[in-house]
Amino acid sequence: MATDSVADTAHGSWIRALLRMKPAPIPWDRAGLAAVGIATPVGLALLLAPHDSALVGAGSLASLGAMVVSLMDTVAAGIDRVHRMALAAVLASLGFALGTAVYGHPLLTLVAVIAAALFSGLAGTLGAATSRAALYFLMYAVTAANADFGLASPWLAPLIFFVGAVWRLLLTVVFAGVGGRTFSPERRALAAVYTALADQLRSAGTAASAAAGTALTQALNDAEDTLTAARTPIVARDPRFQSLVGLLDDSADTVDAVIAVSESGRSPDPAATAYLRAVARWLRDPAPSAPAPPPASPVPNAPEAEVLAAALARLDTAVGRVAAIPSRGRRRAHLDPSLPERAGLRQRLRRSRRALVAGGEAWMAVLRLVLCMAIAQGVCLLLDLDRPYLVVLTVAQVMKPDFGSVFARAVQRGTGTVAGVLLGSLAIALVPLGGWQVLLILLLAAALPIAMPRNFALYAAISTPLAVILVEVHAGSHSALVESRMVDTLVGCAIVLLVGYVPWPSTWRAPRRVASDVADLARSVGRYAAIALGGGATDPGAVAQARRDTYRRISDLRVVIDRSRSDPPAISRSAIAWSPVVTALERIVDAITSTAATLAVAGDTVDRRDADQLTAALTELGRAIDGDHAPTATPLPSRGPAKAAARQILLARTAAATAEDRARPRTARRKGRPSPAGG
């Protein structure tokens, strides 16, 4: 599943990376829920009593609570979706209560902001969902500490906020209940796997094969994540869910076969591609009968075709099992063990403690967040700003380091906010209270789930005016405040860049961390080679899991490198230099997978000495990358089925040597070069 489109990115524009829109499907259901959930509370207040500032303020608070839950309503499936939304509702409401308690007390406000930032930073080590929910705790703590909502009793504010969040959560639960438990998200995720398999098979031997392989890796990751998130003790006993898990497991043989065909460079049978697409369509809509398998079409001297035919025959059997399960089947007594276990709270706490104890990296990230938030709040107090919440809110959103490049988020937040604050301020000043403002809020709320996965600047341009309208609609505004709001937001971005980004050594050490991750990946590929080609009574499930884990590592590392492209060239150039090495390592995995699949059908194995040489060479490659020197030319197989993987290891050595040179400062030069030949 290797990809070739890496060398061009080293010379690409980091500005283009900042402006690039990520492709993503439009979540119409979530867009509708966000529009109804956010617009209803404030919309009713604006339509019933547009000039009653207390009622409009209460409606806007409820809509802010609904907005938090809507932002947390991402691609998670089943009960995990509800858990994420509920966690965000509780933490954001607690943050709002903290901000309300210190509002109007400058010193207490500063202390509360520092405490909230510390809590948010530490919570970020517990996992992605907790980190995002903790961000909303911080955001609404600083908002409530720096904004007045015009209510007779300030303690009504967090209560109304929480009611709005619960309203949006109940809306999701009711919507899911009316639709029934059809496992639609899980089916769509699994269908994407078989669509990606069809695309990979169709592109075999063409230039499009690389991109199709990357898409297949991502589809497999998404499907496993979706099914794992949906699993609960009750759901896991549902035969429909277990059949979907089984179909994901059964895709392993098809993945191996498709990779074998891609590695051969031969054009596949079009009927096989059509069958995979038919399986994907049937998974999305299981009402029609299951698709029939393609007829066998033997190809002389093409072992990969035999591998594909055997894999599709097994897939047809698995599809038949799924089709035979009734829509409301009886629950089974056992749990399916093939999915990775979800980490419980105790396990995540232990992992967080290890991250904090093991080194200073996690603490440095927390310290940067706390320092920037303290300075932002101090600036607000010293300058007596009209809208201080915008400064600290900007810093809170941008400085969460586990959400990607801080530099990119600061620039995107700044550019998006220029448009967003302008739109929000003009909406408050020029759009009449009542139906027109309700319509604007409805449209902005519906656009949130659509913009969020695409680009942070686009998301900021939509979320900022919505937040500004909801925070200030009860008080009214005038166009003279537009400039003030824009300046406040840009001040927040400047604090992030000048205090939280440029001065810190970890900012400039990021490329070296990428190199360390590449070294870990090389060792992981070596372990996969030992499992897949080691022979003996290796469990096929263990081989499939090792392959899946290795491809996931590759995918995760590509995300890290992709994020670095939007950093300044001094940082991004060194990180991007490792992209060809990642591609070379992925080609090694492809070669190992293809070799293992064809040998399994033939009943043959790789010589144990050859498998050990591959593992040793990959371990040495990882050691060389870690040690910042040229890899030693350890012996490699020169004949037999392991020769294809050995050839790719030679290319990986050359790519690693080149990457080391490019990642170094221009004043430093490598003295050694790896030998182009293996023993």
N, C-alpha and C positions, 0 to 999 in steps of 0.2 A: 504494500500500500504506500509505496514511496512517492514523494512529490519532488518535482524538479524545479519548481518556480521559487527558487531561493536566491540565486545569485543576483538577479535583477534587483531584489529588494535592498541589497547592500548599497546600491547607488540611487535608490529611490528617494523621493523627497519626504522628510519627516513631516512637512506641512500637509502633504497629501494624506499621510497616515492619520493626522489629527482630524481631517475632514472626511475620511472614508466612512461610508455607511455600511454597516454589517447587514447582510441579507438575513431576513427573518420572516416567518409567516405572520400574517395579521391575525391576532387572537380576537376574533369578533365577539366571542362570549365574554371575555374579560373586559373588552372595551365597553360593551353594553352594561355590564355590572358596575364598572367604574363610573360611567356616565350617570346611571340611575342612583348609585350609592352616594356619590359626592354631590350631585346637583340637587337632590331632593330636599335635604334639610334647609340649606340656605335658599333654595328656590321657593319653597313654601313661605319662608319668612319674607322674602322680597315681594312675592305676589300678594300675600295677605296684608302685610304692614310695612311697606318699603321705607317709611319715615320713622319707624320705631327702632331706634338704634340698639336698644337692649335686645329686642327680639331678633333683629338681623344679626347682631353679634352672637347670640346663642346659636342661630342657624349656621353661621359661618364656623363656629367652633365644632359643631357636630359634623360639618362637612370636612373640616380638617382631620378629625378622627377617622372619618371614612376614607380620606385620602391616604392616610398612613396604611390602612389595611389594603387598599387598592394597590399601593406600591409594593406590598409584600405578596400580592396575589400573582405569583410568577408561574413557571411551568410545572411546579410540583403537582403530583397526582394524589388523589385519595385523601386519606387522613392527614398525610404530611402537609398538604396544602392548608388544611384547617389549623394544624398546629403552628405553622409559620405565621399565619395571619393573627391567631390568638396571642402568640408571643409578642408580636409587634404591637398589638393593641394594648397589652398590659404594660410593656416597658415604656411605650410612648406616653401613656397616661400617667405613669409614675414620674416620668421626666417632666411632664406638664405640671404635675402637682409640686415637684421640687422647685420649678421656676416660679410658680405662683407664690410659694412660701417666701421667696427672697425678693420678689418684685418691689422696687422702691427703696431697697437697702443696698447701696453700692458695694460696700465691703462684703456683705453676705452674698451678694450676687457673684462677685469675683470668686469667692471660696466655692460656691455651688457649681460654677462653671468648671473650675479646676477638678472638683470631685466627679462631676458628670463625665468629663473628658477621660479621667483616669479609669472610671468604671467602664466606659465605652471601649477604651483601648484594650483593657484586660479581657473584656468579654469577647473581643474579636479573636482571641486565641482558642475559643471553644468550638468554632466552626462557622461556616458561611452564613447560615440562617441566623444564628445568635449574633453574629457580627452586624448583620444588616439591621436586626431589631434593636441592637444597642446603639446603632447610629441614630435611629429615630428617637430613642431615649435622649440622646445628646441634643439632637436638633430641636426637639420640643421643650427641653429644659431651658435652652438658651432663648428660644422664642418667647416662652411664657415669662422668663426673667426680664425680658427687654421690651415687651409689648403689652398694651392695655386693651382689653376687649370690651370695656364699657359696661360691665355688669354690676348690679347693685352689690352683690357679694362676690368677691374674687374667687372664692372656693367653689362657686358654681361652674367656673371655667373648666377645671379638669374633669368634673363630673359629666358635664355636657359633652366634652371631648370624648370621654370613654363611651358614653351612650352612642355617639356617632360611629365610633369604631365597632361597637357591638352590632349596630344596625347593619353596617356593611358586611360583617362576618355572617350574620343571620341570612342576609340576602344570598350569599354564596351557598350556604347550607341548604336553603329552600330551593334554590335553582338546581343544585345537585340532586336533591331529593325528588323533585318533580321529574328530572331526566332519568332517574333510576341508576342503579350501579351497573353500567354496561361496560365498564373498563375501557371507555373510549380513549382516554389519554394513553393508556398502556398499549392499546391496539394500534393507535397512530404511531407511537414510538417504534413498535415492532415492525409495522409496515414500512417505516422509513429505512429500516435495516435491509429489508428485501428489495426495496427500490434502489438503494445504494449498491447492493450486490448486483442487480441487473445492470446498473450504470457501469460498474467496474468491469463486468463481463463483456458488455458491449464495446467498451473502450480498449479492450486487450490489444496490444500491439500498436496503439495510436498514441499521439501526444497527450490526449485527454486522460490517459490511464492514471497519471500522477494525481491530478485533482480528484478523480473519482475515488482513488484509494484513501485520500485524506477525508473525503466525505463519508466513506464507509467506516473509518475509524471513529469519526464523530458520532455517526448514527448508532454504532454499537455502544459507545459510552453513554449516550443519551438514553438508549433503551434500558441498559442495566440500571442507570440512576433512577429512571422513572419507575421501573418495577420494584426496585429496592425501597424507594420512598413510599410506594403504595402499600407495601406489605405491613399488615398488622396480624396479630394472632387469629383474628376472625377472617380477614381477607385471605390469609395464607391457606386456609382450609377450603376455600372455594375452588371447586374443580376447574372453573373457567380461568381463574387466576393461575392455578398450577399448570394448566395447559399452555398458557402464554409463556410462563417461565420455561416450560419444557421446549417450546418452539424457539425461544432465544438460545437455549442450550444446543438445540439441534442445528442452529445456524452455524455452529463452529465448524462442522464438516464442510458445509457449503462455502464458508469463508476460506478454508484451506484450499478447497478445490478451485475456487475463483482466483485465488492468488497464484496457484499452480498454472492455470491457464494464462493469466496475465504475464507471468514470468516466461512462459514458453514463447510468447509473442504471436501465437497463432490465432486466427479468427475463430471464435466459438460458434457453435451451432445456434442460429437465431431462435430456434424453438426453445432452447434453454433460457435465453434471455426473456422471451415472452412468458415462459412459465413463472419465472421469478416475479415479473411484473403482475401477473395474474394473482399470485399469492399475496402480494402487497395490496392489491385492490380488494381481495377477499377479506383480508384482515381489517381494512377500514370499514367494509360493509359486509358482514358475514351472512346477510340474508340469502344471497344466491348460494348455489351448491359450490363445494370446494373445487378448485381448478384441477383438471386432469394433467398428469405428468407428461412431459414430452416423450415421443417415441425414441427408443434407443437407436443411435446412429453411429456404429463403430467407425473409428478413424484409425487406419493402420499406422503403427509406429508412433502413436500419440498417447503415452501413458497418462498425460494430464486430462485427456478426454475421458478416459476410463475412470479417473478419479472423480471428475465432474458428474458422470452418469451415476456412479455409486452414491454420491452425495445427494443428488436430486431424488434418487429412489428412496433414500432414508428420509428426506424431507417430505416426500409424498406420504409416507407412512405417518409421520408426525402430524401433518395437516389433517389426515383422516381421523386421527385421534381427537384433535381439537374440534373437528366438525361434528363428531359423534356426541359431544357433550351438550346436554340441553341448556337452554338459556337460564334456567333456574335449577341447577343441579344440586344434589345433596352435598353437604359439606363432608370433607374427608377428615379423618382423625389425625393425620400426620402433617407436619410442616415440611415444605420443600426446602432442602438444605443447599440448593445450588446457587442461590443469590448470596452476595456478601452480607454479613450481619450489620445491621444499623448500630452505630455506636450509641450506647446509652449515656446518661448524664454522668455517671461515675467514671466511665471510660474517657469521656471528653474532658472531664476535670483532670484526670491523670495525665492526659495528653497535653493539656494546657500547662500543667505544672512542669512537665518535662521541657516544654518549649521555653518557659520562663527561667528554669534553672539551668538548662543546658548551655546557654550563651547569652550574649548581650543584645542579639539582633531583635528579639521580641521586645525587650525593655526599651531599646532605642526607638522603636516605632511608637511605643506608648508615650515615651518622653517627648518625642517630636509633636505628637498630637496635643498633649497637655500644655506644652510650652506655647504653641501657636494659639491655642484657645485662650490661655491666660493673657497673652499679649493683645489678642483681638478684643477681649473684654476690657482690658486696661485702656486701649485706644478709645473705645466707646465712652468710657468714663471720663477720660481726659479731654476729649474733644466735644463732649456733650452733643452727640449726633442726634438728629431728629428720628432716624430709623435705625437704631443700633443693632436690632436683631438681624439685619441683612449682613452686617460684617461678620458676626460670629456664626451665623447660619452658613455663610459661604465657606468659612474655614472648616466648619464641621463636615460639610459635604465633601470638600476637596481633600482633606487631610486623612481620611480613612485609608491607610496605606495598603490594606488588603483588598482594595477594590481596583487595583491597577496603578498605572503610572500617575504619580502625584503631579508631575509637570503637565502631562496631557490633560488631566482633569482640571487643573488650574486654568490652562489656556482655553479649554473647551467651555468651562464654567463661565469664564470672563466673556468670551464671544457670545455664548448662548444667552447670557444674562443681559448683555447690551440690548439684544432684541426682546428678551422676555420682560425685563423691567419696563422697557419702553411701551410694550403692548399692555402690560398690566396697569401701568400708571395712566396711560391714555384711556383704558377701559373704565377705570374708576372716575376719571375726570370728565369723560365725554359721553360714555354710554349711559343712557337714562336708567335709573333704578327701576326694576321690574322685569318684564319679560325678556328684554334684550340682554340684560346682564345674565339672566338665567340661561338663555340660549348660549351665550359665550362660555359660561362655566361648564355647561353640558358638553360643548364641543372640545374644550380643553381637557376635561376629565376623560372623555372617550379616547383622546389622542395619547394619553399617558402610557397605556400598555403597548401601544403601537410604537412609540418613540423610544421607550426605555432600552430595548436591546440593540438599537441601531447605532446610536451615537450620543455621547454624553452632552455635546453642545446642543443637539436637537432636543434631548430630554430637558436640559436646563431652559431652553427657549420656551418650552411648554409648561414645565412645572413651576417656573418662577412667576410668570404672570398669574397662574392659578393660585399659588400661595399668597402673592401680594393682594389679589382681589379678596381672598377669604380672610386674610388678616386685617385688612383695612376697609372693607366695604361698609362696615357699620359706621365708620367715621367720615366717609367721603374723602375727597382729595382734590388736588388741583394740579395742573400740568407743570407748575413750577417745581414740584417735588421729583419730577422725572430725573433731572440731572443729579439731584441729591442721592436718589436710590442707586443710580448707576455708579456714582463715585463710591458709595458705601460698599457695593459689591466688589468693585475693582480693588478697593483697599484690602478687602479680605483675601483676594487672589494674590495681591502683592505680599501680604504677610506670609502666606503659604510658601511662595517661591523664595523670598528673601530670608525667611527664618526657618521654614520647615523643609527646604529642598537643597538650596545651593550650599550652605555651610557644612552639611553633614557628610562625613567620609563615606558612609554607607551608600550615598547617592552615586559616588564615583567608583565604588567597588562593585556595583551591580553586574558589570560584564564578567568579573571573576566568579561571581556566584553562578552565572550561567555556565561558565566552564566547568565548575564543580558539578552542576546538574548533568552536563553532558558526560562527564566521567562516570557518574553513577549510572547513567543510561547504558554506557558501554558495558559495565559490569553486569547490568540486568540482562542485556542481550546475551552475554556469555552464559549466564545461568539458564536462560531459555534454550540456548544451544545444547547445554548439557542434558536438559530434561527432554527436549524434542528429538535429539539425535543420539541419546545415550544408549538406546536399545534396552533390552531386558523387558521386564513386566511393568513398564511405565503406564500409569493410569491415563487413558485418553482424556478424561476430565481434567486431570492435572496439567496435561499438555495444553489443552484449550484455555484453561485459566491462566497459565503462564504466558501464553501468547496474548491473551486479552490484556493482562496486566502490563506487558511490555509495550503494546500499542498505546495503551492509555498513558504511560509515561511519556511516550513520544508526543502524543497529542497535547499533554499538559505542558511539556517543554516548548512546543511550538507556540502555545498561548503566551508563555513568558517572553519569548523572543518577539512575538508579534506586538505585544504591549510596548516593548522597548523601542520599537520603530518610531513611536511618536515622541521619544525623548530627544534632546538636542544631539546633533551628530557626534559630539565628543563622547557621548555615552552609547548611543544607539549603534554606531559603527562597530564598536568592539563586540557588542552582544550579537549583532546580526552576523558577524563573521563566523559564528558557530552554527549557523543554519545549514550550510552544506554538510557539516559533520552529522547533524541530526538526520538529514536525508540519507547519507551514506549508511548510517546505522539502521535506518528503516529498511533499506534495500537488503541489508544482511538478514534482518528478520524475515523479509519476504522470501529470500533464497532458502533460509532454514525451513520456513513453513512449506514452501513448494517441495523441497527435497523430502521432508518428513511425510507429506501427503502421498506423493508418488511411490515412495518406498513402502508405505503401509499397505497400499493396494496390491503391490507386487509381493508382499510378504518378505521384504528384504530389510536390511538395516545398514547403517553406516558403521564402518570399522571404528571400534572404540578408540583407537589411537588417533584417528582423524578427528573425532568429536572432541577429544581432550585437547588437541592442538587448536581447534577453533576457540574453545573456552579460554585456553591460556592466552591466546593472542588478543582476545577481547578484554581480558583482565589486565593485560599489559598496556593496552591502549588506554584504558581508564586510568591506570597508574601514571602513564606519561602525561595525560592531560592534567591530572591533579598536580603533578610535579613540574609542569610548565617546561617540558623538554620533549625532544623527538621520541616517538615510540621505537622500541627495540624491535628489530625484524625477527621475531620468533618464527620457528618453523610452521609451515602451513601445508595442508594436503595439496598435492599437485595433480592428482588424478582421482577418479572415483566420484561418487555422488556428492561428496562434500566440496568438490572443486568450485562449484558456483558460489558458495558462501565464502570460500577462501579468496576468490577473486574480488568479491565485494569488500572484504577486510583490507586488502591491499589498497583499494580506492579510499577506504575510510582513513587509513594511515596518512595518505597524502593529503586528504582533506583536513585532517587534524593538524598536520604540520603547517599548512597554509593558514588555517584559522588562528593558530598560535601567533604567527607572524603578523596577521592583520589586527589581532586583538592587542598586540603590544603597542606602546607609544612609538611614534615614528622614529625616535632617536635610538630605539633599541632594536637589535637584529638578532635573529636566531643563528647560532653557530652550526647546529647540526641539522641533518635531514634524514628522514627514514629511508631505509633501503627499499627500492621499488619491488624487490623480489622477496618471496618467502622461502623458507628453507624447504 
